[in-house]
Amino acid sequence: MLTSGVVLLHNNACPHTAARTQALLQKFRWDLFDHSLYSPDLALSDFHLFSQMEVWLRTPHLHVNTNEELMDGVKDWLSSQSATFYDAGIVKLVSCYDKYLNSEGDYVKK
């Protein structure tokens, strides 16, 4: 399956499926991992990243007064996460994709 060692997962949004984007992806020779339309259960950010970020945002010591302070805080939080945090999310994604593929593309609940 791998030609260049890169497998790209995207959510089939219009910018991702546009002809120019597809041409660029072919130029890089990246493999695309199929993602069904309307499958929020297969969005890594929804079930791993955002749930953990929500816990952080609810901490009582977090005080932000402006959007810029919030954006800086989120960037700092993302940077502070270890590689194992992101690896755990990818492992969860593999499990969800396994369920998705075994259900022949039907919607999969978490």
Protein Blocks (a to p, Z undefined) as FASTA:
>chain_A
ZZnlpacddehiaklmgmklmmmmmmnopacddddehilklgmklmmmmmmmmmmmmpmk
lccfbfklmmmmmmmmmmmpcfklmmmmmmmmmmmmmmmmmnnopacdZZ
